[in-house]
C-alpha cells in the first residue's frame, strides 16, 4: 500500500497510534494527537462506517479497541448545541476534529472544587488536535456551537468498555 492510500484509512491511523504508544509509556497523548492530526480531517477516514448522531446528546462510536494494551479510538458525533460536561480525564486522551467545528473550553480549579473557573476557549477546525494527561486539574469541555453536525476522533488510554465508568471526572458546573 502506498503512503497516499494509507493516509485515508482508519487502519493506517490505528497503526500510527500503536507505533506512537510504543515509545511513550508515561503520557503518550501528545504523540497520539500528532498521529490524529495526520488523519482526522481526511474525508475518507470513516468511509464505510455508519456514525449517526443522536438527538439527546453527543454519541460515541467505537472505531478500534486494543483492550490488551488498554486503549481505544472512538468517533464522537455532535449535533449543533451538544456539548460534553465539564470534565477532567482519568486516562490520557487525544482528540482530532474530523468534520465541523468544535469549541474547546479550558478551566482551572476554583475555590469550590466542584465549580472550576473558565480560563480560555479555542475553536477547533478539521485537522486540529488537542490532548491531555490523566490529571484532575486538566479540565475542559468540548461543544458544537456551530450550525452543522461535527465529528471528532478520540483516542483514550482506556478500554472502550470502561469509557462510561472510568474515563471522566465530571464537574457540577
Backbone torsions as a table, in degrees:
resi	resn	phi	psi	omega
1	UNK	NA	135.6	179.7
2	UNK	-84.8	167.4	-174.8
3	UNK	-64.0	-38.4	-179.1
4	UNK	-63.7	-44.9	178.5
5	UNK	-64.7	-38.8	-176.7
6	UNK	-65.0	-34.3	-176.9
7	UNK	-61.5	-29.1	-177.2
8	UNK	-89.3	6.7	-174.5
9	UNK	-110.8	142.8	175.4
10	UNK	-61.2	-38.4	178.9
11	UNK	-59.3	-39.8	179.1
12	UNK	-66.5	-38.8	178.5
13	UNK	-64.6	-45.0	179.4
14	UNK	-62.4	-41.1	177.7
15	UNK	-63.3	-39.0	177.4
16	UNK	-64.6	-40.6	177.3
17	UNK	-64.7	-44.3	178.5
18	UNK	-57.5	-44.1	179.4
19	UNK	-65.2	-40.8	179.2
20	UNK	-64.0	-34.2	-179.7
21	UNK	-71.2	-29.2	-178.7
22	UNK	-61.5	-35.5	-176.2
23	UNK	-100.0	8.6	-174.4
24	UNK	-137.4	75.8	-175.3
25	UNK	-70.1	-34.2	-176.6
26	UNK	-74.2	-86.4	178.3
27	UNK	-120.2	97.1	-177.3
28	UNK	-85.1	7.8	-170.6
29	UNK	-59.5	-38.9	179.9
30	UNK	-67.1	-41.7	179.4
31	UNK	-66.4	-39.3	178.3
32	UNK	-68.4	-39.8	177.6
33	UNK	-61.5	-36.6	177.8
34	UNK	-61.9	-41.4	176.8
35	UNK	-64.5	-45.1	178.9
36	UNK	-58.7	-38.1	179.2
37	UNK	-61.3	-28.9	178.4
38	UNK	-75.5	-24.3	-170.5
39	UNK	-119.8	-28.1	-166.6
40	UNK	-56.3	-41.4	-174.4
41	UNK	-84.6	-4.1	-178.6
42	UNK	-64.7	121.8	-177.4
43	UNK	-62.9	-17.5	179.9
44	UNK	-91.9	-3.2	-174.3
45	UNK	-55.8	-43.0	-176.6
46	UNK	-102.5	19.6	179.4
47	UNK	-54.9	129.2	179.3
48	UNK	83.7	-0.4	179.5
49	UNK	-104.9	131.8	175.5
50	UNK	-94.0	115.5	-178.9
51	UNK	-128.4	73.9	-177.9
52	UNK	-71.3	159.1	175.6
53	UNK	-88.3	178.5	-178.8
54	UNK	-139.4	136.6	-177.0
55	UNK	-66.6	-33.4	-173.1
56	UNK	-74.3	-25.2	-177.3
57	UNK	171.4	174.8	179.2
58	UNK	-60.4	159.1	-178.2
59	UNK	-135.8	144.5	176.8
60	UNK	-99.2	140.3	173.7
61	UNK	-124.6	118.1	-179.9
62	UNK	-63.0	128.0	176.0
63	UNK	-105.5	-36.0	179.8
64	UNK	-161.9	144.8	175.3
65	UNK	-139.6	135.5	169.9
66	UNK	-119.8	82.0	-175.7
67	UNK	-62.0	-34.3	-179.6
68	UNK	-64.3	-38.2	178.8
69	UNK	-89.8	-10.5	174.5
70	UNK	79.5	43.9	175.8
71	UNK	-150.9	161.2	-179.4
72	UNK	-153.1	160.5	177.8
73	UNK	-126.4	135.6	179.5
74	UNK	-136.7	151.0	170.3
75	UNK	-97.0	130.2	175.6
76	UNK	-107.8	131.6	-178.0
77	UNK	-112.4	126.8	-173.3
78	UNK	-122.0	118.3	170.9
79	UNK	-78.5	160.8	177.3
80	UNK	-53.2	133.6	178.9
81	UNK	89.2	-10.9	-179.7
82	UNK	-83.2	146.0	-179.3
83	UNK	-151.8	158.7	174.6
84	UNK	-78.4	164.4	168.5
85	UNK	-71.1	163.6	171.5
86	UNK	-69.1	127.9	-173.2
87	UNK	-154.5	161.9	168.3
88	UNK	-119.9	154.7	-178.1
89	UNK	-97.0	143.8	174.8
90	UNK	-93.5	-1.7	176.9
91	UNK	-139.4	156.8	177.5
92	UNK	-61.2	154.8	178.9
93	UNK	-146.4	154.7	173.7
94	UNK	-144.0	141.7	-175.7
95	UNK	-132.7	139.7	171.4
96	UNK	-132.3	136.8	179.4
97	UNK	-82.8	127.3	179.0
98	UNK	-92.3	-48.7	-176.1
99	UNK	-149.3	143.9	177.8
100	UNK	86.2	-166.7	-179.2
101	UNK	-124.7	138.7	174.7
102	UNK	-127.4	145.6	173.8
103	UNK	-105.7	124.2	176.2
104	UNK	-104.4	120.6	179.2
105	UNK	-106.9	133.6	-179.0
106	UNK	-106.5	147.9	-176.5
107	UNK	-132.4	156.2	172.5
108	UNK	-117.1	152.8	176.4
109	UNK	-57.7	138.5	179.2
110	UNK	-99.8	-176.9	177.0
111	UNK	-60.2	-40.2	173.9
112	UNK	-94.2	118.6	-175.3
113	UNK	-57.4	-22.5	-179.6
114	UNK	-84.6	-10.4	-175.9
115	UNK	-125.8	85.4	178.9
116	UNK	-67.5	162.7	-176.1
117	UNK	-108.8	129.5	178.8
118	UNK	-65.7	134.1	-179.4
119	UNK	-123.4	-20.4	-179.0
120	UNK	-167.1	160.3	173.9
121	UNK	-143.1	140.9	-177.5
122	UNK	-132.5	133.8	174.9
123	UNK	-83.6	126.0	-179.6
124	UNK	-107.6	125.5	-180.0
125	UNK	-107.6	169.0	178.1
126	UNK	-51.8	130.4	-178.2
127	UNK	93.5	-18.7	177.2
128	UNK	-71.4	149.2	179.8
129	UNK	-130.1	164.3	173.4
130	UNK	-149.4	159.7	179.8
131	UNK	-157.7	162.2	178.3
132	UNK	-162.3	154.9	177.9
133	UNK	-82.5	173.3	172.2
134	UNK	-80.3	92.1	-177.7
135	UNK	-145.4	134.6	-177.2
136	UNK	-66.3	-21.2	-179.4
137	UNK	-99.7	4.0	175.5
138	UNK	-93.6	79.4	-169.2
139	UNK	-103.1	134.8	178.2
140	UNK	-154.9	175.8	175.0
141	UNK	-146.4	139.4	171.7
142	UNK	-107.5	141.1	-178.4
143	UNK	-146.8	142.3	171.4
144	UNK	-95.9	96.9	178.9
145	UNK	-95.7	7.7	-179.6
146	UNK	-88.1	-166.5	-176.4
147	UNK	-110.3	-1.7	-180.0
148	UNK	-124.5	157.6	176.8
149	UNK	-61.8	138.7	177.9
150	UNK	-116.5	151.7	176.9
151	UNK	-132.4	132.0	176.9
152	UNK	-126.5	153.0	179.8
153	UNK	-109.0	125.2	-175.8
154	UNK	-121.7	131.1	172.3
155	UNK	-114.7	133.8	-177.8
156	UNK	-130.9	146.6	176.6
157	UNK	-83.3	58.5	-176.4
158	UNK	-161.6	140.5	174.7
159	UNK	-62.6	148.2	-176.6
160	UNK	-56.8	-36.4	-178.3
161	UNK	-61.9	-16.0	-178.7
162	UNK	-105.5	2.6	-179.0
163	UNK	-55.8	-44.8	-174.7
164	UNK	-74.1	-23.6	-174.9
165	UNK	-108.3	-32.4	-170.0
166	UNK	-121.9	7.1	-174.3
167	UNK	-89.4	-48.4	-171.4
168	UNK	-114.9	146.3	163.4
169	UNK	-103.3	110.3	-175.1
170	UNK	-91.7	138.1	179.2
171	UNK	-101.0	155.5	-176.1
172	UNK	-67.0	-34.2	-174.7
173	UNK	-72.9	NA	NA
